[in-house]
């Protein structure tokens, strides 16, 4: 067996990359510094990586030169690069929009005559079209609402939480179905829908509160029946779509014998910390449900934009923890933003893996993109996670078996000095030396 590896770390702000290979040798009963791989122990099947096409991302993309656009799209969607294979798109505006917009704002328009997607046609669809050209097929889309139209809410505005008025539950369900059908009519592939983005958060931007009971009622009595009437039940429905610290409670509140066939999975974010154990409990309690990370980014309100190494490591740490506890898909947040981490109509600036400096007309690849590549490039669509054991918690690791038979191991050295790894598989092992704070992808072939 041969282990081919790529190692990335950052020294003095500069990215260093080492490529090499090593041949396995017979196990000599070595006991120390081991990472053991067990392909016979199989866990979840992984469905792929993707990111979000927001109005802000589309707007920044529209300002780029053609060659820069091609570079960005190729990096994300080319089969030889990051291999993204799915996208998430907001239903109407979110914080990463140029401002508020709704497909319908007239409470008297019960026939949807004023329904329009002009804002999406201006910025979102052009980016989606270019992504699909590079991808070579229709890209599966996940749709998510941040807020119903203002007239449907108890506070009369898109921002600052509020709730869906009872008298508009059926109308909101029909609105969502109409939105899906508008995408389908344009030839796009809608794969997934989450009921509400961050239903537990009152935000200064587009937001709406749903308790567990309210989300269940809306799903069971309004959304799913409407989707059934419109012939849309092939679209996967995901609940929660918020942080991990309460993901287990929300799953238990909503999923039972009355809703089991309506819910395909649980979506979660990462902004409140690890809570990997919560994912594991959801998976153990509802083993047939998919677990997808639907949003992640470096928030500049919490983390320094200058600390690229730390930010990249945060991604790797969270990805490894989520994957080891049942995650089946990963959606990063904005595909591209400007040099400020926007535009954002409430100033909630964040990092994207690629930023475009609109002043100096330059595309910048962030450290997070380099770390994401280690996962999305090597863990193929439909890969199956396999068992492993490691000798220290200073080393994080996850392993997958790809459908063509290769085994991939992602290793993160959290130490500030070199870490030795004796990677052991099927009574053979190979010695790897991990640079300080490096991420390493190892692909094992016979």
ABEGO torsion letter per residue (X at the ends): XBBBBBBBBBBGGBBBBBBBBBBBBBBAGBABGBBBBBAABBBBBBAEBBBBBBAAAAAAAAABBAAAAAAAAAAAABAABAGBABBBBBBEBBABBAEBBBABABAABAAGAABBAAAAAAAAAAAAAAAAAAAGBBBBBBBBBABBBAAABAAGBABGEEBBBAAAAAAAAAAAAAAAAAAAAAGBBBABBBABBGAABBBABBBBBBBAAAAAAAAAAAAAAAAAAAGAAABBBBBGGBBAAAAAAAAAAABBAAAAAABABBBBBAAAEAGAAAAAAAAAABAABBBBBABBBBBAAABBAABAAAAAAAAAAAAAAAAAAGBABBBBBBABBBAAGOBBAAGBBBBBABBBBAAAGBBBBBAAAAAAAAAAAABBBGBBBBBBBBABAABBBBBBBBAAGBBBBBBBBABABBBBBBBBBGGBBBBBBBBBGBBBBBBBBX
